[in-house]
Amino acid sequence: MTPRAPVPLWRRWLMWPAVALAVLNLGTLAAYTLPRRHQEKTVAERARALREEVEKERKANEGIRLQAQAVGVNVRDMKRFLTKVVGGREGLSVVLEDLEKTARDQGLEPGRRSYHRSELHVLPLVRFDVTLPISGSYKQLMGFLDALERSPRFVIVDEVRYQDREGGAPDLNVSISAYFAREGENAD
């Protein structure tokens, strides 16, 4: 083995400033680069979060827009329903007479009718629940229901109860709902 040559003194003196300069250089690089990189990462994450939030708000706005359209359509339909379907000024007596006439036209025998009035709170309507006892055959009842379906008046058949009678036509109780616009209210 060959002995090592001694390191010149000037090299020893320059080595420490070179190491210090390298450490200073690395420190400066770290001090500038790391915060900048962290800042860029934070900005990128914030931009992604904002894009997600914008997309979420866009979807929410689209839902609200569709809901507003549905409400508008419902309001138009309600106004049309109130003015054209139940907006007629005929009273309950006309509807009751028409029900009995329709039953007689089908060969049914109407009995004593009864009715109950109630107001709807959601719409400006009055509902009359009419119970009409009738006697007749199944065919006559189907003809009566068909005539009610074709009637220009807004009536709904809620229930038909059947009771068989010995030696005669069966008894039927037909429950019907008739709707009218409330007095003094319009569809506007």
C-alpha positions in Angstrom: 0.0 0.0 0.0 1.1 3.3 -0.9 0.9 6.0 1.7 -1.5 8.8 1.1 -0.3 12.1 0.1 -1.2 14.8 2.6 -4.1 17.1 1.6 -2.8 20.6 0.9 -3.9 23.1 3.4 -5.6 25.4 0.9 -7.8 22.4 -0.1 -8.8 21.9 3.5 -9.7 25.6 3.9 -11.7 25.6 0.6 -13.6 22.5 1.4 -15.6 24.0 4.3 -16.7 27.0 2.4 -17.7 24.7 -0.5 -19.7 22.5 1.8 -21.3 25.5 3.4 -22.1 26.9 0.0 -23.6 23.6 -1.0 -25.7 23.5 2.2 -26.7 27.1 1.7 -27.7 26.3 -1.9 -29.7 23.3 -0.8 -31.4 25.3 1.9 -32.2 28.1 -0.5 -33.6 25.5 -3.0 -35.7 23.9 -0.3 -36.8 27.3 1.1 -38.0 28.4 -2.4 -39.2 25.1 -3.9 -41.0 23.4 -1.1 -43.4 26.2 -0.2 -44.0 26.9 -3.9 -44.7 23.3 -4.5 -47.0 23.1 -1.5 -48.8 26.3 -2.6 -49.3 24.9 -6.1 -50.6 21.6 -4.7 -53.0 23.6 -2.4 -54.2 25.7 -5.3 -54.8 22.6 -7.5 -56.8 21.0 -4.7 -58.8 24.2 -4.2 -59.5 24.4 -7.9 -60.7 20.8 -8.0 -62.9 21.4 -5.0 -64.3 24.6 -6.6 -65.0 22.7 -9.8 -66.9 20.0 -7.9 -68.9 22.7 -6.0 -69.7 24.5 -9.3 -70.9 21.1 -10.8 -73.0 20.4 -7.6 -74.6 23.9 -7.8 -75.2 23.5 -11.5 -77.1 20.2 -10.9 -79.0 21.8 -8.0 -80.0 24.8 -10.2 -81.1 22.4 -13.0 -83.3 20.5 -10.4 -84.8 23.8 -9.3 -85.4 24.9 -12.9 -87.2 21.6 -13.6 -89.2 21.9 -10.4 -90.2 25.5 -11.4 -91.3 24.2 -14.8 -93.4 21.5 -13.2 -95.0 24.0 -10.8 -95.8 26.2 -13.8 -97.4 23.4 -15.7 -99.4 22.4 -12.5 -100.6 25.9 -12.1 -101.8 26.1 -15.7 -103.5 22.7 -15.4 -105.2 23.7 -12.1 -106.5 27.0 -13.7 -107.7 25.1 -16.7 -109.3 22.5 -14.5 -111.0 25.1 -12.3 -112.3 27.1 -15.3 -113.2 24.5 -17.8 -114.0 21.3 -15.8 -115.6 22.5 -12.6 -116.1 26.1 -13.5 -119.7 25.7 -14.6 -122.2 27.6 -12.5 -124.7 24.8 -12.3 -125.5 23.7 -8.8 -125.8 20.4 -7.0 -129.5 20.1 -7.7 -128.8 20.0 -11.5 -126.2 17.2 -10.9 -128.5 15.2 -8.7 -131.4 15.5 -11.2 -129.0 14.4 -13.9 -127.8 11.4 -11.9 -131.4 10.3 -11.3 -132.3 10.9 -14.9 -129.3 8.9 -16.1 -130.2 6.0 -13.7 -133.8 6.0 -15.0 -132.6 6.1 -18.6 -130.7 2.9 -18.0 -133.8 1.2 -16.5 -132.6 1.5 -12.9 -134.9 2.5 -10.0 -133.2 5.3 -7.9 -134.1 5.5 -4.2 -133.7 8.3 -1.7 -130.4 10.0 -2.2 -128.2 11.7 0.4 -125.2 14.0 0.2 -122.5 15.5 2.4 -120.7 18.8 1.6 -117.0 19.4 2.4 -114.5 22.1 1.3 -111.1 21.2 -0.1 -108.4 23.2 1.5 -105.8 22.8 -1.3 -108.0 24.0 -4.2 -110.9 26.4 -4.2 -113.4 23.5 -4.6 -116.4 22.2 -2.8 -116.9 18.4 -2.8 -120.3 16.8 -2.4 -120.4 13.1 -1.5 -123.6 11.7 -3.0 -125.0 8.3 -2.1 -127.6 7.1 -4.6 -129.3 3.7 -3.9 -130.5 2.1 -7.1 -132.1 -1.3 -8.0 -131.4 -3.0 -11.3 -129.3 -5.5 -13.2 -125.6 -5.7 -13.7 -126.0 -4.7 -17.3 -128.1 -1.6 -16.3 -125.5 -0.6 -13.7 -122.7 -0.8 -16.4 -124.8 1.3 -18.7 -125.3 3.9 -15.8 -121.5 4.0 -15.1 -120.7 4.3 -18.8 -123.2 7.2 -19.0 -121.6 8.9 -16.0 -118.2 8.5 -17.6 -119.4 10.3 -20.7 -121.2 13.0 -18.8 -119.9 16.6 -19.2 -120.1 17.1 -15.4 -117.1 16.3 -13.2 -118.2 13.4 -11.0 -116.2 10.5 -9.6 -117.7 7.1 -8.7 -116.1 6.4 -5.4 -117.8 3.1 -4.5 -120.5 0.7 -5.7 -121.9 -1.6 -3.0 -123.9 -4.6 -4.1 -126.5 -6.4 -2.0 -128.5 -9.3 -3.5 -132.3 -9.2 -2.9 -134.3 -12.4 -2.9 -136.6 -12.7 -5.9 -135.7 -9.4 -7.5 -133.1 -7.1 -8.9 -130.1 -6.5 -6.6 -129.8 -3.4 -4.5 -126.8 -1.1 -5.3 -125.5 1.9 -3.3 -123.5 4.1 -5.6 -121.2 6.7 -3.9 -120.3 9.5 -6.2 -118.3 12.7 -5.6 -119.3 15.9 -7.4 -117.0 18.9 -7.4 -117.9 22.6 -7.7 -115.9 25.9 -7.6 -116.3 27.7 -4.3 -118.6 30.7 -4.4 -116.8 33.9 -5.0 -113.5 32.3 -6.0 -112.0 32.2 -9.4 -109.0 30.3 -10.9 -106.7 33.3 -11.2 
